Each structure stands twice: as C-alpha cells, then as structure tokens.
Amino acid sequence: MKSSILPIALQNKLAGYSGYSRVSSAHLSALNLDLLKNILFILFILRYTRKTFYSLRGYGIFGSIRNLYISLRLFCYGLFLRMPGVRGQVDKQVTEAITKLEAKLVKSGPDVTRYLTLPKDGWSTEQVRAELDKLAALEHTRWEDGRVSGAVYHGGEDLLKLQAEAFGQFGVANPIHPDVFPGVRKMEAEVVAMVLALFNGDSGGAGVTTSGGTESILMACFAARQRARALGIKKPEMIIPDTAHAAFIKACDYFKITLHRVECPEPEFKVNVAHVRRFINPNTILLVGSAPNFPHGIVDDIPSLSKLAVYHDIPLHVDCCLGSFVVALLKKAGFPSPYEEQGGFDFRQPGVTSISVDTHKYGFAPKGNSVLLYRNESYRKHQYFIYPDWSGGVYASPSIAGSRPGALIAGCWASLMNVGENGYIKSCTEIINAARKFETAVRTDPTISLHMEVIGNPIVSVVAFRSKNGAIDIYDIADDLSAKGWHLNALQSPPAIHCAFTIPTAKAVDQLVADLTEVIGKELEKAEQRKREGKSYVLNRGDTSALYGVAGSIPDKSIVGKLAEGFLNTLYKA
Ligand SMILES: *Cc1c(COP(=O)(O)O)cnc(C)c1O
C-alpha cells in the first residue's frame, strides 16, 4: 500500500468499484498505474481540446481551414523550391541579386580607400576630419532636399549644433552611475516626465528611456510577459493588428510569445476589434493598437481596445512611436485629434497601460532615443532586470542595455527644451499641412486620382496610396520615383507606397505631386505600348517590383529571406 500515491479512502472506493472486496497491493499498484495513465491521457486531450477550441474561436472554421491550406501550400512550395533543377536556378538568381545590391550599397572605386586594420599611428585630427567630410559627402539619396520618406526627422541646423554641444559635454556620461553623472540622471527623469505629460499620464505615471522604438516595444512586451508569468500564465499569447510594427513580431520571437495578427479590413484599415475579442483567452498577456501605424498612418480604435482591455483585465499597449510629438499635439495645433470625442488615444483611456513614443522621430532628438511610458510603476517594475547574486555585485538595470550613452540623453533633453511646446506645435502644423496637401492631391488631381487611391482616412503624418484600377503596378511607380531621387516606402498586402512627412519632405510636397503625376503618365504610356505589342508581361522590372512583385508572389518566403540575409551581410562588407 505504501507505494501507492492515492489516498486510502479513494483506493478503497476504486477497489470496491472494480468488484474486488479484498485486493492485494500488487493489484492496486497496477490499478493506480492505469488510473494515472488515464488521468494523464484525459489531461492531454483536454489541453489540446482547449487549444483547438481557442484556435477555432480565434480563426473561425474557415480561417482554420485556410491556415491549414496555407501551411500545405507552403510545404509543397518548399518541396518544389528544393527540387534539384529549381534549386540551382533559384540560388543563381539570388546570388545575382545580392551582387547587384552590393555594387549599389558598398561604395567602391579609385577614390575609395578601405581601412581594414588600425592605423599604426593614430591619424591627426585634421586627417580624420577630412575623411569624415568625404564620408558625409558619399553619393546618397538626397534627404536634404526632402526626398526621403520618414528616416530623417530633422529639427533644423541650430538644433543639430546644440545637440553636438550636448554630446561634447556628456560624451563620457553613463546613467548606470547616477552618483558620478547626476546631471544625466536628472535629464533622463525629466525627459520621461515631459513625455508622460504630453500623453496625459497622471501623477502615478512612470516610464524609461530606451535606444529607440524597437527597444521600447520589446520592453513593453517583455514587461507584459513577466507580469503575466507572475500571475501564473506559462504560455503567453499576444494579439496585434496586422499593421502593427514588426518590432512586436520580433518581441514575440525573442520572448517566446504566441502571436495572433488580426486583420485591418477596408475601407478603414483599422484593426477589427470584434476579431481581437475572439482571440482573447486566459493566456492573453497584451493587446496592441497603433496611433498611428507605420504602413498606412491609420490610428486603431483605441477606445474600443481599451474597453476590451478593462473588461478582460489585460494590458493594452499603444504604439505612438511614429506619431510621437505630432499625434500628441494635433489638438493644440488645431487639427482633428484621434477619438477626441471618445476620450482620446492615450492614458485618458483607462485600459491603456503602456505607450511607446520615439523622441528620435517627431521629437527631433538625436537617433537612439525613445521613451516607454507606463500607467504606473506596477507595470514598469516587470521590465527591470535585477540579479542580487552576481560576483560583480548586486546588479540592476532598467532595460536591455547595461551601460547607456549619457550623451544621447543630454541630446534628447536639449532638443525637448530647445524646441518647446510651441516649437512642436509649429512643426506639427507644417507636417500635417503637407500630408493633407498630398492626400488632397492624390484624391483630387485629375491624373493621380484616376489611377491612385489613398488607403483609409489618415489624420496624422503618413499618407499611403495604391493603384486603383490595376492599369499601373504601384511598384513600378515606386521604382520610377526612386529613379527621380525619391525614397518612399514600398508596402505589401495590400501593395502600396507611403510617404511619412517630415520637416524636410514637407518643403518638397509640390515636387512630389508633380513627379508622381509625371511617372503615372509614363507608366500609362508603357502600358499602352505593351498592349499594342500584345505583351502581357513586363521585362526588366525595377528592384521594388522584383522584390515584391515576383519574389513576393511566391508563398514560400525563403527566397525573400535569402535576399534579406544577403542585404544584412552587405551592411558589414568593409
Ligand atoms: C518607427 C516605428 C517604430 C520603431 O522603430 P525604430 O526604428 O526602432 O525606432 C515602431 N512603431 C512605429 C509605428 C514606427 O513607425
């Protein structure tokens, strides 16, 4: 009997049930083992039934069948691409494409010297300066003329000079030693406080600074996971809009969180909140909305997401990385602000527990600056890393990095103080006016509006548009604009391009409209010519068309993956 793990009373009951009045201990052990097996089996089945139930509820019957179909198709394509003849051909094409990319990105020629080892004796200051001038002048897409979407969030020459001064003064500073650099600690805390106030955090609000939007998002997801873990959730799941930033997917990958992406249906292109609700289950650790998202510049229905978050007691992160100081100041600048009638999109919504804000975007701080805000300290504490037993001493750090650049914090603080609320309202006005001007042109210009349409109803700084009637491939437009020196973003599903307006691009908006009209005319002509010649396909397509049009249409993304890997390798070719 001693070997049994069941209580005596239960053993007797079981014994009685199976018809024995008096049983030997050997009998009972066998019985217990059987019972244990059955219990384990039932638990196993229950677990899978539960999983299947939640998956079915989330994706629906047709969605589940579709998922199955997609996996099957992917599998078959994978087999196809690995067939001997096909594989060689694919590898050859990929190598060619990467070689082409290298030739474009890695500058070479007689006037380029490569430095692959340390100079024996250090260069003179003058020598280094001269070389830096050369590097800055390498041929590049002209952001200075406002031809680059997003990318350069520039606050003016004077601000750049001030930032450089701040760097100079705090070059060695490191907030990991607050006693050595008390000024940096003060500035960092004040940056968080100022941004918190912009997003209507109350007196209990908290936050951290990070190295950029991606780290802010990683930390928000990590904190939500750690919080859930403390509550006993072992298999965390997250629900994000399809249009949420890739950093959320990265976070799920890094921190082993199951990801559910919810569609953002036409015509609004906002996340389908009813569908978000269907994905919620006891393992859900975080809901996400963007204000606005990167692809289309659309603000998700934050008030409805907040209601869901409150009802189910799940944290809600609002990604204002891009919107940053523009979305926060729309109202003060006299523009419509998202969901103002329903209480806004920030901490005024009771369900919002964290917000990411990139000071290095419309805050015009030097690159490498972002802020992650929390409703209160009880959410923030879960992102801290604390290790009391380290041989190097008790270790505690707020975010991913250990040592951090005090110079960047000083640069950020200097920017916020120098531009000030009125300065940001002025830049918001300039940027939004340009975005609306461009949007209006796409909607009303006789040539553009005939062939292009704006995606959704953007109210912030990004305007995305796509081909309307299929007469023109939007990726050809992207390539034509590139040839004219523009660097807009190509988007997929649906195929489109966008422009994120900044101070430099705002000044070039008329040129953009003119160039867009011109390339549309050119593409129409080409289409006419193809029709006359009876060709249905296009030869010699540009880079964007090649990546999204051809490679993108193959369900197996391993080719795109290889190209992307080649691209990343290229970044480190000295
Ligand atoms: C830029 C951006 C981020 C974060 O990007 P980083 O490049 O890491 O700063 C996150 N979300 C949105 C919507 C963005 O536009």
The ligand as an SDF file (V2000), in Angstrom:
LIG
                    3D

 15 15  0  0  0  0  0  0  0  0999 V2000
    9.4640   53.7640  -36.3020 C   0  0  0  0  0  0  0  0  0  0  0  0
    8.4050   52.9830  -35.6720 C   0  0  0  0  0  0  0  0  0  0  0  0
    8.6660   52.1040  -34.5990 C   0  0  0  0  0  0  0  0  0  0  0  0
   10.0180   51.7850  -34.0450 C   0  0  0  0  0  0  0  0  0  0  0  0
   11.0590   51.9270  -34.8660 O   0  0  0  0  0  0  0  0  0  0  0  0
   12.5800   52.1850  -34.5080 P   0  0  0  0  0  0  0  0  0  0  0  0
   13.1650   52.2020  -35.8610 O   0  0  0  0  0  0  0  0  0  0  0  0
   13.0540   51.0420  -33.7080 O   0  0  0  0  0  0  0  0  0  0  0  0
   12.6890   53.4740  -33.7820 O   0  0  0  0  0  0  0  0  0  0  0  0
    7.5910   51.4820  -34.0240 C   0  0  0  0  0  0  0  0  0  0  0  0
    6.3470   51.6820  -34.4550 N   0  0  0  0  0  0  0  0  0  0  0  0
    6.0560   52.5190  -35.4640 C   0  0  0  0  0  0  0  0  0  0  0  0
    4.6330   52.7200  -35.8650 C   0  0  0  0  0  0  0  0  0  0  0  0
    7.0840   53.1760  -36.1190 C   0  0  0  0  0  0  0  0  0  0  0  0
    6.8130   53.9610  -37.1590 O   0  0  0  0  0  0  0  0  0  0  0  0
  1  2  1  0
  2  3  1  0
  2 14  2  0
  3  4  1  0
  3 10  2  0
  4  5  1  0
  5  6  1  0
  6  7  2  0
  6  8  1  0
  6  9  1  0
 10 11  1  0
 11 12  2  0
 12 13  1  0
 12 14  1  0
 14 15  1  0
M  END
$$$$
